[in-house]
Amino acid sequence: MDQRFDLFMKVVQTFDIGYDSAFEYDSVPHQYGDEVLYQSEMHLLKAIGQFTDITVTELAVKFKRTKSACSQMVHKLRRKGLVEQIRNEKNLREYNLILTERGWEIYNLHTKFERNCLKRSCSYLNDFTTEELETYIRVQEKLNEAFKQDVEDNLEIYSKVIDLD
């Protein structure tokens, strides 16, 4: 068999292991002080903290989710007392999202936790040169292009199947 293809298959298998680990990490609840949040909730909370007066519609675009899905998540965060909705004075049909004082506490705890995780992860790469890390980035960017093409191809096939019904 082709050695390069075999090596590529090892790259894909290694990527899949990393994907599965990331998926597992995102699936478990995380403790921030006395608050428990899932990563999807924390991602939304983080975006609200980073982008002053963001709207549910803007969150939906940013996270490539439906407006309804983001609305439900915002509702959960509001019930937990972490987010407020403020009517936009320039557009009364729109609400801007801001973090509450408690929301900012959780945001800051997460930022500290995330920074520590990233520093630890970075230290795992100390054996690699800058050039090797840059090569990895180029490889991953190419794989991302291939993954995007796979999605487009599958959506095209799926739309043809749906049209047949």
Buried (B, 14 or more C-beta within 10 A) or exposed (E): EEEEEEEEEEEEEEBEEEEEEEEEEEEEEBEBEEBEBBBBBBBBBBBBBEBEEBBBEBBBEBBEBEBEBBBEBBEBBBEBEBBBBEEEEEEEEBBBBBBBEBBBBBBBBBEEBEEEEEEEEEEEEEEEEEEEEEEEEEEEEEBEEEEEEEEEEEEEEEEEEEEEE
